[in-house]
């Protein structure tokens, strides 16, 4: 996953419940990773996006990200 901001910043945003901000950062990271064909980064971003969807109670969306 390409670091747009410090990983600690994103995790802190998640811990504070600022899920929309964390979601935006992970989506931007995913976009860059896809453009660079960075499969490891893409996998990490997909996982984090799934975690955020799960935290928001969007279980069907979380399942899509995890797959």
Protein Blocks (a to p, Z undefined) as FASTA:
>chain_A
ZZfbdfklmmmmmmnopamlmmmmmmmmmmmmmmnopaklmmmmmmmmmmmmmmnopakl
mmmmmZZ
